Amino acid sequence: LRRSHRCSSLLQAGRSSARGPALARRPRGSGAGAHPHMSGRPSSPWRRRSRHWRSDEALVTRALQVTRDNWVAHYGLARALGTRSDHKGAEFHAREALRLKPDSLDARIALGVALAREGKAKEAIAELRRVVEADPENVLARLNLAAALNKAGETEEAERAVEYALAQDPEQAKRIIARYAQWLELPPEWLDP
């Protein structure tokens, strides 16, 4: 298969043909490929990319070149750009993902994170509150909401959000905090129940 076909197949099927069907049959949310903060969900499709792609960003960028209106690729590129601190690019692609799939909570979290990192705390808070309203048990959204609230000076509400996340799923909350501690910038005293 040519790369463009492989890329399109990967994003449509959620698995790499180079690794075969065994990966597709793995139970959801299990094993080393499971994303640490998406309990019960499989890892992102581009995480299982073919060995022919040098990075997730290269894969989803190519997917956008060869497919139209691909919300998964826009979401993946938003995450990849956010990782390398291109927050304006991350915001753009998160908004595109939401334009194509308005009910995507993952894309809305990516938008909230990008907005917060750009210093648009009020907008970030609004987006992350929408996620928490739609999915009150979403620990990732609560912790990102807490970080945005804290940056906006709304420390009491931020602390309550952290307490709720830690009470909801302590192990998952601790994994997220450990992984994203640099950005979350939550006071250490909030993290010990």
N, C-alpha and C positions, 0 to 999 in steps of 0.2 A: 504494500500500500504506500502511496505517496504520503508525505507528511500532512498535507491539508486534509486528506481523507482520514488519516489516523487521528488528527486533532478533532475533527468534527465528530468522529465516532466516539472519541473519549468523552467529549462533553455531552453528547446525546445519550450514550449508554452508561456513563458514570464509571467506566473501567477501561483499562488499557488492554488492547488486544495483544500486546507483547507479553502480558502476564497471564493471559488466559482466563477461563471461566471460573477457576477455583476462587479467585478473589471476589468475584461477584456473589458467590454463594456464602461467603462468610456472614455470620449473624450480625445484624446491625449493632453498631456501637461496641464491638468486641475487638480485642487484639491490639497489636501495636499501631495499626492504622487509624484507630479511633481518635477523633479529635478530643482533647482533654476537657473542653468546655461545652461540648454539645452532647450531653448525655443521651444515650439511646439513638443517636444518629450516626450514620456512616461518615467517614472522613470525606472531605470535599473531593469532587471528581478529579480535579487537577493534582491532588496529592498522589494519585496512582498513575501519574503520567508515564508515558513511554520513556525508555532510557535515551531516546533520540532528542529529547528536549532538555536544554541546559538549565531551565528554571521554570517555575510556575508562571512567572510573568511572560516569558517567551511563549509558552503554550497558550495562555489565554489571549495574548495579543494576536497570535496567529489565528485563533478561533474567531476573533472579531473580524479578521480580514477575510475569512472564508465563509462566514455565516452571517445572517441578518437577524437582528432583533434577538440576540442571544443573552438573556438575562443572567445566566450562569457565568458566562464569560465576563460580562460587565462586573458582576459581584466579585469574581475571582481577581480581576484586575484592580478593583477598588482595594481589596485586601493586600494584594502584592504592592501596590503603590503606597499604601499606608505604612507598610512594613519598612519601606525605604524613605519614609518621611515626605513623600510627595502628597501632601494632604489635599491640595486643590484638585489634583488628578483623582485621588481617591474619592473625594466628594462628587466630582463629575460622574464617575463610573457607578458609584452607589446610587446616585439619582437616576441614571439610565437604567440600572437594574430595577429600581422601584417603578420607573415609568412602564417598563415591560411586565413587571410582576408586582403590583402594588401591595399584595399581601405577604411578601417575603419579609419575615422578621429578621432573618440574617442580614439582608441587604439594608434594612432599616437600622440595625445595630452598626453596621459598617458606616452608614451615613452619620449616625450620631457620634461615633468615634472620630471620624474625619472632621466634623464640625467642631468638636471639642478641641481637637489638636490644632485647629486653625484659630482658636481663640473665640469661637462663636458659641459660647457656653449656653446661652438662652435657647438658641436653635437646637443645639445638641440635646438639651434637657427635654425639649418638646418631642423630639424624635424618639428618644429613649423611653420617655413616659408612655408613648403610644405602644411600644413593645411590651412594657410591663403591664399595661392595661389589657393587652391582648393575651399575654402569657405571664400571669403573676408569678409563676415558678421559674422563670428564666433567670438563673443566677448570673449569667454573663451580663444580661441587660441591666440587672439591678446594680451590679458592681460598677459598670460603666456609667450608669445614672448617678451613683454615689460620687464617682470621680468628677463628673461634670458639675454636680451640685456643689461639691467642695471647692472647685475652681471658681464657681460663681459666688462663693461666700455663704452659701446656704448650708452651713455645717451641721445643724441639728437634723435636717432632713437627710443629709448625706450619711450621717452616722446611723440613722434609723434604717436606711437602705442596706448598709453593710450588715447591721445586726440581723435584719430579715434574711439576707442572703446566707449568712453563717448559720442561722437557725434552720433554714430550708434544706440545705445540703452542705454540711460543713466540709466534707472532703472535696467536693467539686469547687466550692468557694475558695478553699485554701490553694488548690491547684491553679486556679485562675489568678489569684492574688500573687502567687509565687512567679507565675509565668509573665504577668503583665505589671509587676510591682513598680517598675520604672515609670510607666505612664500613669498608672492609677494614682500614685502619690497619695495614698491614704495614710493617715496618722497611725503609727503602730499600736497605740492604745485602743483603737477601734477594732483591731484584728484579734484580740483576745477576749472571748466571751466571758 
